[in-house]
């Protein structure tokens, strides 16, 4: 069913779901929403029980004309939301009616906001996912960001038995000084003093930060003597921290399957939600953790998601 | 077998990735081992394995830490290794890729010819005369990293990459040759173009080849190029 007409698309708004799995061996990255908790919350708020497709908004949101009555919710980065000229709270479901105009303005804090509609955005599923992968031109709307004049469709609506909201403690904190926990490796043995510089310094997020990766700027991370400056291309994951020969780290995100730069460490997956809201100018520190600690953190992250689901089960 | 490790080296890639290295160079032996193990893991499908990604000399196991752990995976890998000798690996398929060489579709063919004191005809004969192994796929959907480019054709990349290389373009970069499956920027020397669609996301099998397959380039005429193109790769 036709749900929205795009009056203004925003600079980079894409359709995303939980990601496309099983095709990395063919060069298809996982893609999907970068802030998993905010994505999940948006879906749960409107009663979507599965991993439905939502809009991932970058910095500035779209203006959407509502084509049929429905229920929506917006989570993630702190963005002013208006329905016609009436301000609307984030992190809560609300009804919109045919003819309404939803405006999502510039983020005051954070980067990525999520817009979910009851029933989920209905775009063709490509290789098991609706996520947009712009470099591969697949998923979402013909593999591209939203454009003016697009019509967004939604799936069959479920039921919302009660209105729910997200408790404060589940919302992002938007710190501008960010600590990311990371497991050293797989190529930590390419560095000696460089490892100390990496874990002991502050890095700044540059403007070269997108869904493919975040480039950081800081003290040069030197390779140890005689260490190769690159590797034979190997797989990569979200959170992998590459060190190119210039010594400035790049954190790989959801749109890369292989790479030839040495990886000094890998950000643990629960901290990727925090990274998704980091903006140019924010400062990043890396804190080393071992695998046992990392898995304890992972289990507690997953039970946090389960508690959120419990709160939002309508 | 040069470079093949006696025992696989395991490395951590974050809280969900286990990197398994079988050697430290680009060689057919190491790559066969990687792909065989990837096949066996896919076949055994151990609990908690989300995805397996084979590359030149290593494979990555992406796992769910709520379901499995490194020790369990390591034991599973060891027991698979023991059975490896008894396994019959299916022979690689050979995939023929028709190519229209030169002209607008291969604007760098004269450069490659001049660089080696040969004619464009020689470049075509040598390039289409060899068979190439798909070592791995990555960079863009379906982009094959091919081994086996005859040394006479090794040619450096463009000094400055093109902002747009059309899908289907066949190029050379140093000791590698490859095909661009989707429009993308690129710095390889372009010598021709295939009318085949290498990546069709709407098909049940979206790719024409997988890692381990052999690729053979077959020279076609402009007429054949347009005929294949108009048949839409049905």
Contacts between the chains, C-beta under 8 A, distances in Angstrom:
chain1	res1	chain2	res2	distance
A	21	B	50	6.5
A	21	B	51	5.9
A	22	B	51	6.0
A	23	B	141	8.0
A	23	B	206	8.0
A	24	B	51	5.9
A	24	B	53	4.7
A	25	B	38	7.4
A	25	B	51	7.9
A	25	B	52	7.1
A	25	B	53	5.2
A	25	B	54	6.0
A	25	B	137	6.5
A	25	B	210	7.4
A	25	B	211	6.6
A	26	B	137	5.2
A	26	B	141	6.5
A	26	B	142	6.0
A	26	B	206	7.3
A	26	B	207	5.2
A	26	B	210	7.2
A	27	B	137	4.8
A	27	B	138	4.6
A	27	B	139	6.2
A	27	B	140	5.9
A	27	B	141	4.8
A	27	B	142	5.7
A	27	B	143	5.5
A	27	B	181	7.9
A	28	B	141	5.1
A	126	B	201	4.8
A	126	B	202	7.4
A	127	B	201	5.9
A	127	B	206	6.5
A	135	B	140	6.5
A	135	B	182	7.9
A	135	B	184	7.0
A	136	B	140	6.3
A	136	B	141	4.6
A	136	B	182	6.1
A	136	B	199	7.9
A	137	B	182	6.2
A	137	B	183	7.7
A	138	B	141	7.3
A	138	B	201	4.9
A	182	B	14	7.9
A	183	B	12	5.4
A	183	B	14	5.7
A	183	B	15	6.4
A	184	B	12	7.9
A	185	B	11	5.4
A	185	B	12	4.8
A	185	B	13	6.9
A	186	B	11	3.7
A	186	B	12	6.5
A	186	B	13	5.3
A	186	B	19	4.9
A	232	B	24	7.8
A	232	B	25	7.3
A	232	B	26	6.0
A	232	B	55	7.9
A	232	B	56	5.1
A	232	B	57	5.7
A	233	B	55	6.1
A	233	B	56	6.3
A	233	B	136	7.1
A	233	B	138	6.8
A	233	B	145	7.1
A	234	B	19	7.0
A	234	B	55	4.9
A	234	B	56	7.2
A	234	B	57	7.5
A	234	B	58	5.0
A	234	B	60	7.4
A	235	B	13	7.6
A	235	B	17	7.7
A	235	B	19	7.2
A	235	B	53	4.2
A	235	B	55	5.6
A	235	B	58	7.3
A	235	B	59	7.3
A	235	B	60	3.6
A	236	B	13	8.0
A	237	B	13	5.5
A	237	B	14	5.6
A	237	B	16	6.9
A	237	B	17	4.8
A	237	B	60	7.2
A	237	B	62	6.8
A	239	B	14	5.3
A	240	B	13	6.5
A	240	B	14	6.9
A	257	B	53	6.8
A	257	B	138	4.8
A	257	B	139	7.9
A	258	B	53	7.8
A	258	B	55	6.0
A	258	B	136	7.0
A	258	B	138	3.5
A	258	B	139	6.8
A	263	B	13	7.2
A	266	B	12	7.4
A	266	B	13	5.4
A	266	B	14	3.4
A	266	B	15	7.7
A	266	B	17	7.1
A	267	B	14	7.0
A	268	B	14	6.2
A	268	B	15	4.5
A	269	B	14	6.6
A	269	B	15	5.6
A	269	B	16	5.7
A	270	B	15	8.0
A	291	B	12	6.0
A	291	B	15	7.0
A	291	B	70	6.7
A	294	B	14	7.7
A	294	B	15	4.1
A	295	B	15	6.3
A	295	B	65	4.8
A	295	B	69	7.3
A	297	B	15	7.7
A	298	B	15	5.3
A	298	B	16	7.9
A	298	B	65	5.1
A	298	B	66	7.6
A	299	B	65	7.5
A	299	B	66	6.7
A	302	B	66	6.1
